[in-house]
Amino acid sequence: MSTTNEYMRFFPYDEPYQNQGDAMDRIYNGLTRGQDVVFEGACGTGKTLSSLVPALEYAREEDKTVVITTNVHQQMRQFVREARAINEQEPLRAVVFRGKGSMCHVDVDYQECQVLRDSTYEVVDSERDRRELERRQEELLEQAQAGDDEAAEARSAVMDELERVEAEIEEQEDANVCEYYYENLTADTDEFYQWLYDDVRMPDDVYEYAEAHGLCGYELLKDGMEGVDLVVCNYHHLLDPVIREQFFRWLGRDPEDVITIFDEAHNVEGVAREHATRTLTENTVDSALDELQESDDHRSEAGFNVLAAFQRALRTTYEDSFGFGDREQVGENWQDVSIANENRRDDLTLNFLQEYTGPGFGGELEDALALGRDLDEQYEEAYREGDATTRRECQTLHAARFVQSFMDEGGELGQYPVVSVRRDEGTDEVYGRAELYTCIPREVTAELFDEVYATVLMSATLRPFDVLADVLGLSDPVTLAYGLQFPEANRRTFAVESPALFASERSNPETQQRIADALRDAVRFTAGNALVFFPSYGEAERYRDMVESSLDATLYFDEAGTSAKELREEFTADDDAVLFTSLWGTLAEGVSFDGDDARTVVVVGVPYPHLDDRSEAVQDAYDRAFADRSGHDSGWEYAVEIPTIRKTRQALGRVIRAPDDFGVRVLFDERYTGASVADMGKYSVRETFPPEEREEMIDIAPEKLKFAMLNFYTDQDAWDGDPPTP
């Protein structure tokens, strides 16, 4: 077992934070036992290094690779900064990996890239064979001229092979190749790899270097990942099962030799669900039917029959869902139509069974799949040989795979069939999409956690740990939790005794006025900038309009079409401003508001997400999957309440980011108050917060908030000039 001094070689600073040393030790010990670790740490815990340092030490000792991943771009930059600091103290080979789409020099999709790559390799391989054969025939010629009869006979065979290779190269002249990848295969790339490992390079740096030297940076990175100590990447490299298999192959590692670290791990549930979800648009089915009509293969008739039936069923399903005027209301974004039925299959499945006539849709789908695979191979060969300028995708294969999955799995626990519609902005036509929505993310994540050596999940908002373990499929993980380490005197958390903002109450003019008055006080009595989060952008706009004329502060509003990055920069450059936004937007997490960037953060209401059929399906799936775990309404608790409070806690964490920082967090809604626990029962959310956070919440009447904030900021000597007068 490593001692503190041994793994501290990867710690790049003088001293760890208060709880950082303890966290590193416990994580290292968990890794030695092969256990997963769930690590919640408030701002200032130093979560990244707390996880990375022991993981790198254990990986170095046991010849493993550490993969650290996030879905927040700002966090990826933080990882790179930490890795660079480590590299200056303890050299390590690190790669920051990004998807092909953002690194391609010729702008082709993944399928085309694969074909280009293969055909380019074949060309280079043939040229290499030619050079070797030419060298060999020259050697044999010299020997034959010296009187060696066997050499003369051997040279004749070599010349025959050389002639064959020359003919092969002549045929390949029209093939599609990638000039950048050609350079990778033929040029000396040692200088690139020396440059790459001299520091920790961002993907943009690699792209620019490769572009300047005529190389493919993406393929160089793939080739350079084998045997590295550390890889920084996005979630999808691990959560997409197909990409993950390739990714580990590029690493040159079996899964059991990989340690994964997930940052902002409260997001894993949602992202895993997205990766598991499968879709099929009506346009794709149209293309598949056209493709089948072009084919003279005997299997095309069966494929056309079954896919045309599914297409008719899809159209019937969404057309039947429209009431008077509904079709005209369909916009350019996908919107779901309800197809669920009580105690039987969904409307799309029933309509398909009604529309289909034939010897059996299972057998016809198998014919369609077999034909689709053959067509896909033909398209690839045509592109590789240069007979086509683009790599055509086989729509029959995609459509048949989806329909087979939809029919086989649509009734399983955790799979929720969905139909959506949208309006094509080019043609103004309405068309549909079928979807298999995955409700239970552990169907994706449990396999990953089982196959890798160990995983560390870290975030400021992971509790309750047992719920996280249930949802993601973790078995007996080590759990760590560290609250804010900064001086408690530097912060206040107020739970304002304002009305509970249920849907019916939000439209009450009297309630709206009470909230607006309290918001004015919160902004006026903030010594600096204030962030205000609402359940929706509509609510944010309403209250902005209500308080705008009565505030001296500059008002900023986060709305569709506004760059969040530019808005944040403008807001933080101000010194007396308020920003109105939605808790479900991009500014509620993963974005730092350090020091006087923001002093007060306000959350108005309990910002439950929009509850629709999908949400109901997730709740139902959780109720059924975890019925024996919680003993009560696990669907609502697991799928709605806990994720919502995690979001709220993320928003509260936007302020007080360093030991000398100070600020106020305000929760507007009586469901946050201590009194609500007894008075409101299951509607209270106070108990959903961790114990130490509940203990810091001070219940306060709305009219007293301004005095409490005035006193706090006065004690902090935060006012520039005279403070406002209550």
C-alpha positions, 0 to 999 in steps of 0.5 A, a space after each residue: 500500500 502506498 504511503 502519503 509521500 508516495 502518491 503526493 509525488 503527483 500533488 503539484 502544490 505545497 499543501 493539500 486543503 483541509 479535507 483533501 489529504 483525507 479524501 486522497 487517502 480514502 480514494 487510494 485505499 478504495 482503489 487498492 480494493 478495486 472499489 468504486 468511489 462516490 465523492 461529494 465535495 463542496 467548492 474548495 474541496 479540490 475534488 479534481 486533485 483529490 481523485 486524480 492524485 491517488 488514481 495516477 499513483 495506483 495506475 502507475 504502480 499497477 500499470 493501468 490508465 486513468 481516464 478522467 471525463 466531464 460534459 462541461 467544457 470549463 471543467 475540461 480546461 481545469 483538468 488540463 491545468 491540473 495535469 500540466 501542473 502535475 506534469 511539471 512535478 512528476 512527468 506523465 504522458 497525457 492526452 486530451 481527446 475530442 471527437 472526430 467531428 471537431 478535429 477533421 481537416 476535410 470535414 467528412 462524417 464518421 462513416 466516410 472517414 473510416 472508408 477514407 482511412 481504410 482506402 488510404 492505408 491500402 494505397 500506402 501498403 501497396 506503395 510500401 510493397 512496391 518499394 520492398 519488391 523493387 529493392 529485392 529485385 535489384 539485389 537479386 539482379 546483382 546476384 544473377 549477374 554474378 552468375 547465381 542461377 537461383 537468384 535469377 529464378 527468384 527474381 523472376 517470381 519477384 518481378 511477377 509479384 511487382 507487376 501485380 502490385 503495379 497493377 493494383 496501384 494503378 487501380 487505386 489511383 482513382 480511389 478516395 484517399 485522405 491526404 492528411 492521413 496519407 502523411 501520417 502513414 508516410 512521414 516521420 511523426 516522431 517530432 509530433 509525439 515529442 511535441 505532444 508529450 512535452 506538455 499536456 496539449 489541448 485538441 485545438 493545439 493538436 489540430 493547429 499543429 497537424 494542419 500546419 504539417 499536413 497531418 491528421 491530428 485526430 488519427 495521430 492522437 488515437 495512435 498516441 493514446 496507447 500506454 498513456 498515463 492519463 486521458 481527458 475526454 468527454 462523457 460519450 467516449 465512455 457512455 456510448 458502448 460502441 465508442 467505448 469499445 473502440 476507445 479502449 482499443 485505442 488505449 491498448 487496454 483491456 477494460 479491467 486496466 482502466 480507472 475512470 473518473 467522472 466529474 460533474 457526476 450528477 449529470 451521468 444519469 441524464 447523459 447515459 439515458 440520452 446515449 441509450 435512446 434510439 430514434 427513427 425519423 419518418 424521412 429515414 423510412 422514406 429514404 429506406 423505401 426508395 433504396 429498397 425500390 432501387 434494389 433488384 434483390 429478392 429480399 427488397 420486397 419483404 423489406 419494403 412491405 414491413 417498413 412501409 407498414 411501420 411508416 403508415 403506422 407512424 403517420 396514423 399514430 401522430 395524425 390521430 393524436 391531433 385535435 382541432 388546430 393541433 397540426 397548425 401549432 406544430 413548430 420546428 422543434 420536436 414535440 411529443 404526442 401521447 401514445 401510452 396505453 394502460 395495460 397494453 402496448 403503445 398506439 404505434 405498436 398497435 397501429 403497426 400490427 394493424 397495418 402489417 399484412 404478410 407472412 410475419 414481420 419478424 422474418 421480413 425484418 430479418 430479410 431487410 437486415 440481411 439486405 441492409 448489411 449487404 448494401 452497406 458493404 457495397 456502399 463502402 466498397 464504392 466509396 473506397 474504390 472511388 466510384 462514389 464521391 461520398 460514403 452513402 449510408 444504408 437507410 434500410 439497415 438503420 430503419 430495420 434495426 430500429 423497427 426490430 428493437 422497437 418491437 422486441 424491446 418496446 414493452 420491457 421495463 425501462 423502455 418507453 416508446 415515444 412518437 414526436 412531430 416537428 415541422 420542416 422549416 424548408 418544406 413546411 411539412 409536418 413529419 414524425 419520429 419514433 423513439 425508444 426512450 431509455 428510462 433507467 440509466 443503469 442499463 448503460 452505466 452498470 455494464 461500464 462500472 462492472 467492466 472497468 477496474 474502478 470508477 470515481 464519481 465526483 460532484 458537489 451534489 451527489 447525495 443521497 448516495 444510496 439513490 445514486 447507487 441504485 440509479 447508476 447500478 453501483 455495488 457497494 461503493 466507498 462514499 465520501 462527503 465534505 461540506 464547505 470548508 470556508 469560514 461559516 461567518 462568510 456566508 448566510 443561507 436564508 429560507 424565505 417564508 414566502 408562499 409555496 409556488 405550486 403551479 396554481 399559486 404562481 399565477 396569483 397576482 398577490 403572490 407575484 407581488 410579494 415575491 417581486 417585493 422580496 426580490 427587490 430587497 434581495 437585489 438592493 441589499 446585495 453589495 455587488 452582483 446578484 444571480 436569480 434563478 427561476 423554474 423557467 425562462 418565462 418566470 424569469 422574464 415575468 419577474 424581471 419585468 415586475 422589478 425593472 423600473 424600481 431597481 437602480 441595478 443593471 438588469 441582464 436576462 438570459 434568453 433564447 438566442 443569447 450567448 451564455 458566455 458573452 452574457 456571463 462576461 458582460 454581467 461579471 464585468 459590471 459591479 451592480 447588476 442582476 442576472 435573471 435566468 432559468 435553473 435549467 439553463 447553462 448558467 446554473 452549474 459548471 460556471 464559476 462566479 468567483 469573488 465579486 462576480 456574484 455575491 448573492 444567489 437567489 432560487 425562486 420556487 422549487 424548480 421541478 422540471 416540466 412534467 410530461 409523459 417521459 417524466 411520468 414514464 421514468 417515475 413509473 420505471 423507477 417505482 417498479 425497479 426500486 419499489 423494494 428499496 425506499 418503501 415509499 414513492 421512489 418514482 417521484 423521489 428518484 426521478 424528480 425531487 432529488 434531481 431537482 434539489 441537486 440542481 438547486 444546490 448546484 445553483 447555490 454553489 455559484 457563489 462562495 468559491 474560495 476561502 476569502 469569498 463571502 456571499 448570501 444564498 436565498 431560497 424563496 418558497 416556504 417548502 424550503 423552510 423548517 416549518 414546512 417539514 411538519 406543516 406540508 409533509 411530503 411537499 416539503 423539500 427541506 429534508 432532501 438537502 444534506 444535514 449540514 446544509 439544512 443546519 445552515 438554513 435560516 428561516 426568515 420572513 420576507 420583510 426581514 430579509 433586507 435587514 439580515 442582508 444589510 447586516 451581513 454585508 455590513 459585517 463583511 465591510 462590503 459596501 462601496 460608500 454608504 449602504 442602502 437604507 431599508 
